[in-house]
Amino acid sequence: MINVLASEWTKLRSVRSTPLSLLAAAAVSIAGAYVSSTGRAADYAKLSAADKLSFDPVNLSFDGLAFAQLAFGVLGVLAISSEYSTGQIRTTFTVVPRRPVVLAAKAAVTTAIAILVGGVLALTCFFVAQAGLHSAHLGVSLNSPGALRAVLGAGFYLLTLTLLGLGLGALIRHTAGAISTLFALVFILPVVAANLSSWTTWPTKWNLWSAGNALITTQPTAVNAPTPAQGLLICTAYALVPLVLAFAFTLRRDA
């Protein structure tokens, strides 16, 4: 297993798209945190009393993640779909006939990268945003109620996107198809759910976007929004269900 892990790590780090996508995600996330915080600090005096009461200095730290999250999902997709596209997966399965071991190694490597990079990125975004809010005396510390939980939640959400991408890549085995499905689940499904909210509320509550937002907010949740605990369970389901299906189908299908 150690040799398989080393092999998967070599594959992932040697692909140029891996560092480029993570750097792009970091740049967008940090820039988004700075722009959101400084803009909100400048406009805070103009807000209504109700808006000031619901103001969440922690949640806005992760505004940039709305755009950067796709990069983590794409990382997961490319960890396996690129091998299917080039046919290298046949060589991999020849060298390591136990296919679940290969998929487990890919999951372990991508998980380690997502935890490390996502955790550092979430913490950086938090401190950048709080620095931007400092001019209006709106910043909070990591010891503030809910702040550390939100930072950890942001990192967990990025891990969810990575494992979701890996599961979709293993199931669909086509880069464009897996990324399109990922995009639909992350961006399109919440829009559809919002349009259905007039007659049913469960799509709004149980989609990935709402779950991720529940993890990074420190204010009381809206009526139809999931709680942080529910958000954690929803994200876990989105991460694990495609992976479990991928393990099952990998054993039954030809490479």
C-alpha angles and dihedrals in degrees: 000000000000090000091049091050091050090050093051091047090052091050094049099045094044093059109094093217092065100068093032094054092045092048091049090049091050093048094049094044096049093043090049091051092051096045094046094048097045092044092049091047091053093049099039095098090057095054121108121250091256092051091049090051092053094042110132113195091184099051094053089056087077101046089113091058089072087075100029096052092080091061091061091048091050089051089058093046095050092048087077112006093065089062092051090048094053096036091241089125089077090059091047093052091045092055092041106030093180097084097190088061090057093049091045090052091050090049092049094049095046090045091054092049093046093049094048099042095033093048094049091045094050092049092047092050090051095053093043091052094047090050089053091051093048094088090064092039090243100120123113133201129243087255092062116113110282096359099110091042090053093049091050089045091054090053091048091051091055089049089052091054091049095051091042089055091048092050093048091047091053093047100043096030092201122099099215093044094048093047091048090052090047091050091050093051094047103038112012101042093058090052091051090046091053091053090051094050093095091073106017132025105191096087089053092050100042105042121109096246093057091045092052092048090051089058095055102041125093097188125088110282122250121256097266097030122104120251119243090260091051090046089055092052093046093050090048090053092049090051100044106036096064090044093052090049090047091054090051096047094042089065094050104041131072119248 
